[in-house]
């Protein structure tokens, strides 16, 4: 299975998605017998790469947020000690 094949949600894989959808339209019966399998494999690989890129970006964003949170906690602890 694969996620919904919408181009705006998967910009990195847009070209492969279009080829895969065209293959399904051009070969309505052969698609059940492996005609589009090579494109499906390419699509799966592309989705994995896309997910890895998103995961890395989310991790970096999370790291920045944690640093900001730690700085805020430290600042609040210093203010409490001064009071």
C-alpha positions as CSV (number, residue, x, y, z in Angstrom):
1,X,0.0,0.0,0.0
2,X,1.0,3.6,-0.5
3,X,-0.3,6.9,0.8
4,X,-2.7,9.0,-1.3
5,X,-0.9,9.9,-4.5
6,X,-1.5,13.7,-4.4
7,X,1.2,15.8,-6.0
8,X,1.0,18.6,-3.6
9,X,1.7,16.3,-0.6
10,X,4.7,14.6,-2.3
11,X,6.6,17.2,-4.4
12,X,9.8,15.1,-4.4
13,X,8.0,12.2,-6.1
14,X,5.6,14.1,-8.4
15,X,7.2,12.9,-11.6
16,X,7.0,9.2,-10.5
17,X,3.5,9.6,-9.3
18,X,2.4,10.9,-12.7
19,X,4.1,8.1,-14.5
20,X,2.5,5.5,-12.1
21,X,-1.0,7.0,-12.5
22,X,-0.5,7.1,-16.3
23,X,0.6,3.4,-16.3
24,X,-2.6,2.5,-14.4
25,X,-4.7,4.4,-16.9
26,X,-2.9,3.0,-20.0
27,X,-2.9,-0.6,-18.7
28,X,-6.2,-1.2,-16.8
29,X,-5.8,-5.0,-16.8
30,X,-2.1,-5.5,-17.1
31,X,-1.6,-3.4,-13.9
32,X,-2.9,-6.5,-12.1
33,X,-0.3,-8.7,-13.6
34,X,2.8,-6.5,-12.8
35,X,2.9,-4.0,-15.7
36,X,3.4,-1.1,-13.3
37,X,5.5,-2.9,-10.6
38,X,8.8,-1.2,-11.5
39,X,7.2,2.2,-11.1
40,X,5.6,1.1,-7.8
41,X,9.1,0.1,-6.5
42,X,10.5,3.4,-7.6
43,X,7.6,5.2,-5.9
44,X,8.1,3.3,-2.7
45,X,11.8,4.2,-2.7
46,X,11.0,7.8,-3.3
47,X,8.5,7.9,-0.5
48,X,11.1,6.4,1.9
49,X,13.6,9.1,0.8
50,X,11.0,11.8,1.2
51,X,10.1,10.5,4.7
52,X,13.8,10.5,5.7
53,X,14.2,14.1,4.7
54,X,11.1,15.1,6.6
55,X,12.2,13.1,9.6
56,X,15.6,14.9,9.7
57,X,13.9,18.3,9.3
58,X,11.5,17.5,12.2
59,X,14.4,16.3,14.3
60,X,16.3,19.5,13.8
61,X,13.2,21.6,14.6
62,X,12.6,19.6,17.7
63,X,16.3,20.1,18.8
64,X,16.0,23.9,18.4
65,X,12.7,23.9,20.4
66,X,14.3,21.8,23.2
67,X,17.2,24.2,23.4
68,X,14.8,27.2,23.6
69,X,12.8,25.5,26.3
70,X,15.9,24.7,28.3
71,X,17.0,28.4,28.1
72,X,13.6,29.5,29.2
73,X,13.5,27.2,32.1
74,X,17.0,28.3,33.2
75,X,15.9,32.0,32.9
76,X,12.8,31.3,35.0
77,X,14.8,29.5,37.6
78,X,17.2,32.4,37.9
79,X,14.3,34.8,38.3
80,X,12.8,32.7,41.0
81,X,16.2,32.6,42.8
82,X,16.4,36.4,42.7
83,X,13.0,36.9,44.2
